[in-house]
């Protein structure tokens, strides 16, 4: 994805950089934050589908990551998922804007925030201690999502969207979930 970002940056420079390029780059950053949150909450945490293909897809994209949160093979979004999503968002943005230059800037913002997301996700799941209080707190919020309750603290790249949608809670006010490590069991009765 870094190569994609470099390519987008080069194309944006060739297309000519303007104030609007910077504006739409920032819009791309914000667009990723909302897309990340909404995808994480409403797609990656779906009740397990009965269709074997979609179940396998969700297991690779997220369910298995909750089962084994520190497995590096499950930590990063696969390129086969990220690239088509980037392409779809960029195409939709181009169809709305009609401008290649601002679409390239928007797509560069999306990819930049994807890389921020991947780095912060990596730090959250590895034995790396952030230096500042804010980054320590941010790491803690993500780990609460994995080890306390999967229904809160969805934002990895930023807690801002959790604040907007009311899913940033004080951990003392949130019960421990029985399905936090097994998303396939969501919606099923766990008591036997």
HELIX and SHEET records of a PDB file:
HELIX    1   1 UNK A    2  UNK A   15  1                                  14    
HELIX    2   2 UNK A   19  UNK A   42  1                                  24    
HELIX    3   3 UNK A   52  UNK A   58  1                                   7    
HELIX    4   4 UNK A   59  UNK A   63  3                                   5    
HELIX    5   5 UNK A   64  UNK A   67  1                                   4    
HELIX    6   6 UNK A   72  UNK A   74  5                                   3    
HELIX    7   7 UNK A   79  UNK A   97  1                                  19    
HELIX    8   8 UNK A  100  UNK A  125  1                                  26    
HELIX    9   9 UNK A  133  UNK A  147  1                                  15    
HELIX   10  10 UNK A  160  UNK A  165  1                                   6    
HELIX   11  11 UNK A  171  UNK A  173  5                                   3    
HELIX   12  12 UNK A  183  UNK A  185  5                                   3    
END                                                                             
